[in-house]
Amino acid sequence: MKYAKLTLISVMLIFAASVVWAQCPTCVQPQAVQCPTCVQPQVKCIQCCPSPQPCPKVCGCPCPSAVPAAMGAGPAADLQCLECPNFDPAYAQKMFGQYTTIAAVTAYGAQHANNSNLRAISREINGYMNSAASKLQGYYYGLTCSRLSVDCGAGQDIIAQFPCECFDGVYATTLSQLLSQARAADTLGSTRAVTPGMRQQAQFLTSKEGNWIFRLNRWVGDNQ
């Protein structure tokens, strides 16, 4: 009889624990997928298509006031309504595209900007963007066992719309806005991403992007 009571109590405790477990949040850190035996290649940097040749300068052209229309609206709007478990892979995919686009634009600016400060900040941003994109490639592969591809057209479409005259001002303004788009999405990633490395990178880049935006906007204000 005593054994039967103990058995009954044990069953009741197991049932109660299962009810509590069922009420726990289902959104936890995504588990790495068991990928095929062919291991993920190590990505040291993101290579994009060659930059187009700069157009010849023509004297007397009016300075355009708008940034290239090809820049688009940025990734934040597409990420705004996503929650775990869908957020992490979507964030990695969207930001990989944003980072590689900025990398392509800054690679071009580092070569063709007339101002030495703009060339220097372009090289700085380019290094961070390539590194961040490489890390996102690894996170995405761990979640999906598939690799992200570089969309060379996005960066080249922006570059193709840069003016020959007044390049520096339009370039700096465009880069500031591209970074603002990235920062808006990285702000979401810094709180919603569940993958620890992805969240930490978003937090780090949010701060870096704010600094770059400030420096670029100050340069534009001082030189336009």
C-alpha positions as CSV (number, residue, x, y, z in Angstrom):
1,M,0.0,0.0,0.0
2,K,2.8,2.4,0.9
3,Y,4.6,1.6,-2.4
4,A,1.4,2.3,-4.3
5,K,1.0,5.7,-2.7
6,L,4.6,6.6,-3.6
7,T,4.0,5.5,-7.1
8,L,0.9,7.6,-7.4
9,I,2.7,10.7,-5.9
10,S,5.6,10.2,-8.5
11,V,3.1,10.0,-11.4
12,M,1.4,13.2,-10.1
13,L,4.7,15.1,-9.9
14,I,5.7,14.0,-13.4
15,F,2.4,15.2,-14.7
16,A,2.7,18.6,-12.9
17,A,6.2,19.1,-14.3
18,S,5.0,18.3,-17.8
19,V,2.3,21.0,-17.5
20,V,4.8,23.6,-16.3
21,W,7.2,22.7,-19.1
22,A,4.4,23.1,-21.7
23,Q,3.8,26.6,-20.4
24,C,7.5,27.6,-20.9
25,P,8.5,29.8,-23.9
26,T,9.2,27.7,-27.0
27,C,11.7,30.3,-28.4
28,V,15.1,29.2,-27.4
29,Q,18.5,29.5,-29.0
30,P,18.4,27.9,-32.4
31,Q,20.2,24.5,-32.5
32,A,22.9,24.0,-35.0
33,V,21.8,21.9,-37.9
34,Q,23.6,18.6,-38.5
35,C,25.2,19.5,-41.8
36,P,26.7,17.1,-44.4
37,T,30.2,15.8,-43.8
38,C,31.5,18.3,-46.3
39,V,32.5,21.1,-43.8
40,Q,31.8,24.7,-44.3
41,P,34.7,26.6,-46.1
42,Q,36.3,29.3,-44.0
43,V,35.5,32.7,-45.4
44,K,38.2,35.3,-44.7
45,C,36.6,38.1,-46.6
46,I,33.7,38.9,-48.9
47,Q,34.7,39.4,-52.5
48,C,32.3,41.3,-54.8
49,C,32.4,42.1,-58.5
50,P,34.9,44.6,-59.8
51,S,33.8,48.3,-59.4
52,P,32.9,50.1,-62.6
53,Q,35.3,52.6,-64.0
54,P,34.7,56.2,-62.9
55,C,33.1,58.4,-65.5
56,P,35.1,61.3,-66.9
57,K,34.7,64.6,-65.0
58,V,32.8,67.3,-66.8
59,C,33.3,70.9,-65.6
60,G,30.3,73.0,-64.8
61,C,27.8,70.3,-63.9
62,P,25.4,71.2,-61.2
63,C,25.8,69.3,-57.9
64,P,22.9,66.8,-57.4
65,S,21.1,67.1,-54.1
66,A,19.6,63.6,-53.8
67,V,21.3,60.3,-53.1
68,P,21.0,57.4,-55.6
69,A,17.5,56.0,-55.9
70,A,19.0,52.5,-56.2
71,M,19.9,52.7,-52.5
72,G,16.4,51.5,-51.5
73,A,14.7,51.6,-48.1
74,G,17.0,49.2,-46.2
75,P,16.3,45.9,-44.4
76,A,14.7,47.1,-41.1
77,A,11.1,47.2,-42.5
78,D,11.3,43.5,-43.5
79,L,12.7,42.5,-40.1
80,Q,10.4,44.6,-37.9
81,C,7.6,42.1,-37.5
82,L,9.7,38.9,-37.3
83,E,10.2,37.1,-34.0
84,C,12.1,34.0,-33.0
85,P,12.6,31.4,-34.5
86,N,12.3,33.1,-37.9
87,F,14.3,36.3,-37.0
88,D,17.8,34.9,-36.9
89,P,18.1,33.4,-40.4
90,A,16.2,36.3,-41.9
91,Y,18.4,38.9,-40.1
92,A,21.5,37.1,-41.2
93,Q,20.3,37.0,-44.8
94,K,19.2,40.7,-44.9
95,M,22.2,42.1,-43.1
96,F,24.6,40.0,-45.2
97,G,23.2,41.8,-48.2
98,Q,23.4,45.2,-46.5
99,Y,27.0,44.7,-45.3
100,T,28.3,43.5,-48.7
101,T,26.5,46.4,-50.4
102,I,28.2,48.9,-48.0
103,A,31.5,47.0,-48.6
104,A,31.2,47.4,-52.3
105,V,30.4,51.1,-52.1
106,T,33.2,51.9,-49.6
107,A,35.7,49.9,-51.7
108,Y,34.8,52.3,-54.6
109,G,34.9,55.4,-52.4
110,A,38.2,54.5,-50.9
111,Q,39.7,54.7,-54.4
112,H,37.7,57.6,-55.9
113,A,36.9,60.0,-53.1
114,N,39.0,63.2,-53.4
115,N,39.1,63.9,-49.7
116,S,41.7,61.9,-47.7
117,N,39.4,61.7,-44.6
118,L,36.6,60.2,-46.7
119,R,39.1,57.7,-48.2
120,A,40.3,56.8,-44.7
121,I,36.8,56.2,-43.2
122,S,35.8,54.3,-46.3
123,R,38.7,51.8,-45.7
124,E,37.8,51.6,-42.0
125,I,34.1,50.8,-42.7
126,N,35.0,48.4,-45.5
127,G,37.1,46.3,-43.1
128,Y,34.4,46.0,-40.5
129,M,31.6,45.3,-43.1
130,N,33.6,42.5,-44.7
131,S,34.3,41.0,-41.3
132,A,30.7,41.2,-40.2
133,A,29.4,39.7,-43.4
134,S,31.9,36.7,-43.1
135,K,30.6,36.1,-39.5
136,L,27.0,36.2,-40.6
137,Q,27.8,33.7,-43.3
138,G,29.0,31.3,-40.6
139,Y,25.9,31.8,-38.4
140,Y,23.6,31.4,-41.3
141,Y,25.3,28.2,-42.4
142,G,25.0,26.8,-38.8
143,L,21.3,27.5,-38.8
144,T,20.4,26.4,-42.3
145,C,23.3,24.3,-43.8
146,S,23.2,26.7,-46.8
147,R,25.4,29.6,-47.8
148,L,24.6,33.2,-48.6
149,S,25.5,34.6,-52.0
150,V,26.8,38.1,-52.7
151,D,24.4,40.3,-54.7
152,C,27.0,42.4,-56.6
153,G,24.3,44.3,-58.5
154,A,23.0,46.1,-55.4
155,G,26.3,47.9,-54.8
156,Q,27.0,48.5,-58.4
157,D,23.6,50.1,-59.1
158,I,24.4,52.6,-56.4
159,I,27.9,53.3,-57.7
160,A,26.6,53.7,-61.2
161,Q,24.4,56.6,-60.0
162,F,27.2,58.6,-58.3
163,P,27.8,61.9,-60.1
164,C,31.1,62.8,-61.7
165,E,31.0,66.2,-60.2
166,C,30.6,66.8,-56.5
167,F,31.3,63.1,-55.9
168,D,32.5,63.5,-52.3
169,G,29.4,65.2,-51.0
170,V,27.0,62.8,-52.6
171,Y,29.1,59.8,-51.7
172,A,29.4,60.8,-48.0
173,T,25.6,61.5,-47.7
174,T,24.8,58.2,-49.4
175,L,27.2,56.2,-47.2
176,S,25.7,57.9,-44.1
177,Q,22.2,56.8,-45.2
178,L,23.3,53.3,-46.0
179,L,24.8,53.0,-42.5
180,S,21.6,54.5,-41.0
181,Q,19.7,51.7,-42.7
182,A,22.1,49.1,-41.3
183,R,21.9,50.7,-37.8
184,A,18.1,50.5,-37.7
185,A,18.2,46.8,-38.6
186,D,21.2,46.1,-36.2
187,T,19.2,47.8,-33.4
188,L,16.6,45.1,-33.9
189,G,19.2,42.4,-34.1
190,S,20.8,43.6,-30.8
191,T,17.6,42.7,-28.9
192,R,15.8,40.0,-31.0
193,A,18.6,37.8,-32.2
194,V,18.8,34.6,-30.2
195,T,22.2,33.4,-31.5
196,P,24.7,34.8,-29.0
197,G,27.4,35.8,-31.5
198,M,24.9,37.3,-33.9
199,R,23.3,39.4,-31.1
200,Q,26.7,40.6,-29.8
201,Q,27.9,41.6,-33.3
202,A,24.7,43.6,-33.8
203,Q,25.2,45.4,-30.5
204,F,28.8,46.2,-31.4
205,L,28.0,47.4,-34.9
206,T,25.1,49.6,-33.7
207,S,27.7,51.6,-31.7
208,K,30.2,51.7,-34.6
209,E,27.6,52.7,-37.1
210,G,26.4,55.6,-34.9
211,N,30.0,56.9,-34.8
212,W,30.5,56.6,-38.5
213,I,27.2,58.3,-39.3
214,F,28.2,61.2,-36.9
215,R,31.6,61.6,-38.6
216,L,30.2,61.5,-42.1
217,N,27.4,64.0,-41.3
218,R,29.9,66.3,-39.7
219,W,32.1,66.1,-42.8
220,V,29.2,66.9,-45.0
221,G,28.2,69.9,-42.8
222,D,31.7,71.3,-42.8
223,N,32.4,70.8,-46.5
224,Q,29.1,71.5,-48.3
